[in-house]
Amino acid sequence: MTLNTKPGPIIYTINATDRTLGRVASEAAHALLGKRSVHFAKNQALLITVIIENASKLHLTTRRTEGKVYTHYTGYPGGLRKMNMNEMIVKKGIEDVVKKTVDGMIPRNKLRKPRMKNLIVNA
């Protein structure tokens, strides 16, 4: 008798309607890390796809959208760029805000990119 211990692809769907950004993002990050799977291993990126639906219906307060500032440094002198969440939503869409939030909750190692490729955000 042979046992198949290789996990198959898993798909998680998260409905973001009337939920806060942080709670949806932390649930997605937890699933992407594979902590919900029986085959969890710290040194492997499992075949887990997380789909976040209805991202445009997230509950975002005005205090959060006006107060949250995203910074980016270009590498040049005086190259610190700042953008608040309202500007980010207008320029790049709510999908990028959700992806950036989940990306901040994933550990900074070599498995970050393969895990983030498995995140799909639908507005």
C-alpha positions in Angstrom: 0.0 0.0 0.0 1.4 3.4 -1.0 0.3 6.6 0.7 -0.1 9.8 -1.3 1.3 12.5 1.0 1.6 15.2 -1.6 -1.1 17.8 -1.1 -3.4 18.7 -4.0 -4.3 22.3 -4.8 -6.7 24.0 -2.3 -8.9 27.1 -3.0 -10.1 29.4 -0.3 -12.8 32.0 -1.1 -13.2 35.0 1.3 -16.2 37.3 0.9 -15.2 40.8 2.0 -18.7 42.3 2.0 -19.1 44.6 5.1 -15.8 43.4 6.7 -12.8 45.4 7.7 -9.6 45.4 5.6 -7.4 44.0 8.4 -9.6 41.1 9.2 -10.0 40.0 5.6 -6.2 40.5 5.0 -5.2 38.5 8.1 -7.6 35.6 7.2 -6.1 35.6 3.6 -2.5 35.7 4.9 -3.2 32.9 7.4 -4.6 30.7 4.5 -1.7 31.6 2.2 0.8 30.5 4.7 -0.8 27.1 4.8 -1.6 27.2 8.5 -5.1 25.8 7.8 -3.7 22.8 5.9 -2.8 19.4 7.4 0.3 19.5 5.2 1.7 22.8 6.7 5.4 23.2 6.6 7.3 26.4 7.3 9.8 25.8 4.5 7.3 25.1 1.7 4.8 27.2 -0.2 1.8 24.9 -0.6 -0.5 25.0 -3.7 -3.1 27.2 -1.9 -5.1 29.8 -3.9 -7.0 32.5 -2.0 -9.7 34.4 -3.8 -11.0 37.6 -2.1 -14.4 38.5 -3.6 -16.3 41.8 -3.3 -13.3 43.9 -2.3 -15.0 47.1 -3.3 -17.6 46.4 -0.6 -15.1 46.5 2.2 -16.0 48.5 5.3 -13.4 51.4 5.2 -13.8 54.3 7.6 -12.9 57.8 6.5 -10.4 58.0 9.3 -8.6 55.0 7.8 -8.7 56.1 4.2 -7.5 59.6 4.9 -5.1 58.8 7.7 -3.3 55.7 6.3 -0.2 56.8 4.4 1.7 54.5 2.0 5.4 55.6 1.6 7.8 54.6 -1.2 11.4 55.6 -1.5 12.8 55.9 -5.1 16.4 55.7 -4.0 17.2 59.3 -5.1 17.7 62.3 -2.8 14.3 63.8 -2.0 12.6 60.7 -3.5 10.3 59.9 -0.6 6.8 59.5 -2.1 3.7 59.5 0.0 0.2 58.6 -0.9 -2.8 58.1 1.3 -5.3 55.3 0.9 -7.9 57.5 -0.9 -5.3 58.3 -3.6 -4.2 54.7 -3.8 -7.7 53.5 -4.4 -8.3 56.1 -7.1 -5.0 55.5 -8.9 -4.5 51.8 -8.5 -7.8 50.4 -7.3 -8.9 48.7 -4.1 -7.3 45.4 -5.3 -3.8 46.9 -4.8 -4.7 48.2 -1.4 -5.8 44.7 -0.3 -2.8 43.0 -1.9 -0.4 45.4 -0.2 -2.1 44.8 3.2 -1.8 41.0 2.8 1.7 41.3 1.6 2.6 43.1 4.8 1.4 40.1 6.8 3.5 37.5 4.9 7.0 36.8 6.3 9.9 38.4 4.4 11.6 35.4 3.0 12.0 33.5 -0.3 8.5 32.0 -0.1 6.8 35.4 -0.1 6.6 35.9 -3.9 5.3 32.4 -4.7 2.7 32.8 -1.9 1.6 36.2 -3.1 1.2 34.9 -6.7 -1.6 32.7 -5.3 -3.7 35.7 -4.1 -6.5 36.8 -6.4 -8.5 39.9 -5.5 -11.8 40.6 -7.2 -13.6 44.0 -6.9 
